[in-house]
Amino acid sequence: MNCPLTDDSLLNYVDGDLPPAQTTAVQEHLAGCPTCRRRLGALEQADALLREAAREDVSAGLLHSARRALSDETGVGHVSEILTLEEAASFLRIEPGDMDEIAAELPVFELAGRYRVRRSKLLEWVAQRERAQTQARLSGELSRQIASGGA
Amino acid sequence: MRGLDDDSLVDLFRGGAADAFEALFARYHRMVFNYAFLMTGDRQAAEDILQDTFIAAARSVPRYEPAGRFRAWLMAICRNRCLALLERFRTRRRLMDESGFELLTPSISSVRAHESLARREELDRLRVHLQELPEASRDALSLYAFDDLSYAEIAQVLGCPINTVKTLIRRARIALAHQLAADHEDLP
């Protein structure tokens, strides 16, 4: 082949990596050279087919079995740190409907379209609430003692 | 969750949210499957590798260091499986050649019903040509096929410098184009 265009030049042309003057020279050569037009076509076809081959769909059957195998791997025997609000209600042994009020006091976040809370944050909230209740009870008792002592 | 980056999902998964890993699976299963399919040229093998890769990744998550490289890390796990399988293929081929038995043809066919027969044949031919390339060229080209992957990420997966990756990919693209051009010359 006597063409001055190397494969590398053609590839640079395809990738848009040539300076303007060389781009024009390649275009002028291509206009008069059917062989190089075919070479250019093959390079472009290789890229296009490759990109298309990389977009093959995964069959629904395979997706299902892969997801099941993965959930067996990631789910079994795992104590979840991140709870949905329903799981949090069950954890606190309250009705799910009563969670709304409590959720307002918790660092709740959204994940996969559902509100969730970290188990550790829930435990902190429970501990804080118990401390507050104890303080309230002690302060009530103190007030009563002061009141009765003063009587 | 769509807005969360890979490392945040890994973090959630480490914290116990199993569905965070499911989100990573949803994000990358196609890339893993297609890379394995391009590398091995065998649909069935790619299906097995897809499953193995994600299970291995889930087990290895404690060793993953979050640095925005989850995708490259995952693809490297997939690549190790592809290379091991190709080695098994080579051993089997050698043994079969020695015994005189014929090997089963890999299941390369595309399953996309909406494509024309001619297009499917072109894609099947591409897969055959990929298998004819040297393994290092095919490896680089199989990663280059994904628009999303940068040269830097491909270099991370392959464990070699970016300039080596660029050279490998250029040579492989030219070799593949020569094969496709030869196909056209052979056509009646």
Interface residues (C-beta under 8 A of the other chain):
Chain A: D7 D8 L11 R38 R39 A42 L43 Q45 A46 D47 L49 L50 R51 E52 A53 A54 R55 E56 D57 V58 S59 L62 L63 S65 A66 R67 A69 L70 S71 E73 T74 G75 H78 V79 S80 E81 I82 E110 L111 A112 G113 R116 R118 R119
Chain B: M1 L4 L12 F13 G15 G16 A17 A18 D19 A20 F21 E22 A23 F25 H29 R30 M31 F33 N34 Y35 F37 L38 E47 L50 Q51 F54 I55 A58 R59 S110 V111 R112 E122 L123 L126 R127 L141 S142 Y144 A145 F146 D147 R170 R173 I174 L176 A177 H178 L180 A181 H184
